[in-house]
Amino acid sequence: MELQVYSKSGSVLKKIVLNDEIFGIEPHEHAMWLAIKAYLANQRQGTASTKGRSDVAGSTKKLFRQKGTGRARQGDIKSGLHPGGGTMHGPKPHKYTEKLSKKVKQLARKSAFSQKVKENAFIVVEDLNLSEPKSKDMQAVLNALSLDKKQALFLTSGHNENVYRSGRNIPTLTVLSAANVSMYDIWKSRAVIIEESALSLIEDTFNGGVEEPEVSHISIPA
């Protein structure tokens, strides 16, 4: 698959060929949904806590006798039915963490990239070598690419302080390193802008590491 490489001024410099195994697959919607669900779940702190009837202060004396009053039986004043009593079935601290296999996570990221390419929302630009951090210069790049009003994600080939500081005050732009971008960051942006040198960095993130051996008695379709 071929894409054009744009300059900072918005003119076409050349064409490059993208890796179809990363940027040209058929997006797998279920894998993307699993990755989004896991990402949002992992953002939860899980620290919400309420006091039950055993946690609040109060008398443990039975309010009235069990039978013969015609009223519903009750225990002590710490019941959740009374003001100041404990909360019934309230939240307690626990983990919301969800884990995905490496194959599913990689498939989700490839699907997110391919989806952006399919929607013509994946833009390759020349490397930005800004001499100083200036939001005006970054905004000029967005204007040249007709992305001034779209929520965009800018991926750099590494930590570029000038680019990061130039883009952090623009409310419609998020600047991240291509090596650290998550599938959720790609998916939620309406457009992805990437430096040309960062493309090889993305390919390295998929090729790095040692794959775990498959279990012999489980058949996984190709």
C-alpha positions in Angstrom: 0.0 0.0 0.0 1.3 3.4 -1.0 0.9 6.7 1.0 2.1 10.2 0.3 4.6 11.9 2.5 3.8 15.5 3.3 6.1 18.4 4.2 5.4 20.8 7.1 3.9 23.2 4.5 1.4 20.5 3.3 3.1 19.8 -0.1 3.7 16.2 -1.3 7.3 15.2 -1.1 7.2 11.6 -2.2 5.4 8.2 -1.9 6.3 5.4 0.3 5.1 1.8 0.6 3.6 0.7 3.9 3.8 -2.8 5.5 0.5 -4.4 4.6 0.8 -6.8 7.5 0.4 -3.8 9.9 -1.3 -1.1 7.9 -3.3 -3.1 5.4 -5.2 -5.8 7.2 -8.9 -6.1 7.5 -9.7 -4.5 10.9 -10.8 -7.0 13.6 -13.6 -5.2 15.4 -13.8 -7.7 18.3 -10.1 -7.5 19.1 -10.4 -3.7 19.1 -13.4 -3.9 21.4 -11.5 -6.2 23.8 -8.5 -3.8 23.8 -10.7 -0.8 24.5 -12.6 -2.6 27.2 -9.3 -3.7 28.9 -7.7 -0.3 28.6 -10.6 1.5 30.2 -10.9 -1.1 32.9 -7.2 -0.8 33.7 -7.6 3.0 34.2 -10.0 2.4 37.2 -8.4 2.8 40.6 -10.8 0.5 42.3 -10.6 2.5 45.6 -14.3 3.2 46.1 -15.3 2.0 49.5 -18.4 2.3 51.7 -19.1 1.4 55.3 -21.3 -1.5 56.1 -23.3 -2.0 59.3 -20.3 -3.6 60.9 -18.2 -0.5 60.2 -20.3 2.3 61.5 -20.5 3.3 65.2 -23.7 2.7 67.1 -25.5 0.6 69.7 -25.8 -3.1 69.1 -29.0 -3.3 71.2 -32.0 -4.9 69.5 -34.5 -2.1 68.9 -37.6 -4.1 70.0 -38.6 -7.6 70.6 -38.7 -10.1 67.7 -42.3 -11.1 67.9 -45.7 -9.7 69.0 -45.3 -6.0 67.9 -46.8 -6.4 64.4 -43.8 -4.7 63.0 -41.1 -6.1 60.8 -38.3 -7.7 62.8 -35.2 -5.5 63.1 -31.8 -5.8 64.7 -29.7 -2.8 65.8 -29.7 0.9 64.8 -26.7 0.3 62.5 -29.0 -1.2 59.9 -29.0 0.4 56.5 -32.7 1.1 56.9 -31.9 3.8 59.5 -30.3 7.2 59.1 -26.6 6.9 59.9 -26.6 3.2 59.3 -24.3 1.2 57.1 -24.6 1.1 53.3 -26.1 -2.1 52.0 -24.2 -3.8 49.1 -22.0 -0.8 48.6 -18.7 -0.9 46.7 -15.5 -2.2 48.3 -11.9 -1.8 47.0 -11.0 -4.4 44.4 -9.0 -4.6 41.1 -10.7 -4.1 37.7 -7.5 -5.2 35.8 -8.1 -7.1 32.6 -5.3 -8.9 30.7 -5.1 -9.6 27.0 -2.9 -12.0 25.2 0.0 -10.6 23.2 -1.6 -11.8 19.9 -4.9 -10.1 20.7 -3.2 -6.8 21.7 -1.1 -6.8 18.5 -4.1 -7.6 16.4 -6.0 -4.8 17.9 -3.2 -2.3 17.3 -2.8 -3.4 13.7 -6.5 -3.2 13.2 -6.6 0.4 14.6 -3.7 1.5 12.3 -5.4 -0.3 9.3 -8.7 1.4 10.1 -7.2 4.8 10.0 -5.5 4.1 6.7 -8.7 2.7 5.3 -10.5 6.0 6.4 -7.8 8.2 4.9 -7.1 9.4 8.4 -3.4 8.2 8.5 -1.0 11.0 7.4 2.8 10.6 7.1 4.8 13.8 7.4 8.5 14.6 7.2 10.4 14.6 10.6 9.7 17.9 12.4 13.0 19.5 13.5 11.7 22.5 15.4 14.4 24.8 16.6 12.3 25.9 19.6 9.0 25.0 21.2 6.3 27.2 19.7 2.6 26.3 19.5 2.2 28.6 16.5 4.6 26.5 14.4 2.7 23.3 15.3 -0.6 24.9 14.6 0.7 25.9 11.2 1.5 22.3 10.4 -2.0 21.2 11.3 -3.5 24.0 9.2 -1.4 22.9 6.2 -2.7 19.4 6.6 -6.3 20.6 7.0 -6.4 19.1 10.6 -6.9 22.3 12.5 -10.4 21.3 13.7 -9.9 17.5 14.1 -8.9 15.6 17.2 -5.5 14.4 16.1 -2.7 12.2 17.4 0.9 13.1 16.4 3.4 10.2 16.7 7.1 11.0 16.9 10.1 8.7 16.3 11.3 9.4 19.8 11.0 11.9 22.6 11.2 15.3 20.9 10.9 18.0 23.6 10.3 20.8 21.1 7.6 19.0 19.3 6.0 17.8 22.5 6.0 21.3 24.1 4.8 22.9 20.8 1.7 20.6 20.8 0.7 20.3 24.4 -1.2 23.6 24.5 -3.2 22.7 21.4 -6.5 21.2 22.7 -7.2 19.2 19.6 -3.7 17.6 19.5 -2.0 14.8 21.4 1.8 14.2 21.0 3.1 10.7 21.8 6.1 8.6 20.9 5.3 5.9 18.4 6.9 3.2 20.6 4.5 4.0 23.5 1.2 4.6 21.7 -1.7 2.4 22.7 -4.5 1.0 20.6 -6.9 3.2 22.5 -5.0 6.4 21.7 -5.1 5.5 18.0 -8.7 4.5 18.0 -10.1 7.6 19.8 -8.3 10.1 17.5 -10.0 11.2 14.3 -6.7 11.5 12.5 -3.2 10.0 13.1 -0.1 12.0 12.0 3.2 10.2 12.0 6.7 11.2 11.3 8.3 9.2 8.4 11.1 7.8 10.6 8.5 6.5 13.2 7.1 4.0 10.7 10.1 1.7 11.2 9.8 2.1 14.9 6.2 0.8 14.8 7.3 -2.2 12.8 9.9 -2.9 15.4 7.3 -3.0 18.2 5.5 -5.8 16.4 8.6 -7.8 15.6 10.4 -7.4 19.0 10.2 -10.0 21.8 10.0 -13.8 21.8 6.7 -15.4 21.0 5.4 -17.8 23.6 5.1 -21.4 22.2 1.5 -22.6 21.5 0.0 -25.4 23.5 0.2 -28.5 21.4 -3.3 -29.8 21.9 -5.1 -26.6 21.0 -5.7 -25.9 17.4 -5.7 -22.2 16.4 -7.0 -21.4 12.9 -4.8 -19.3 10.7 
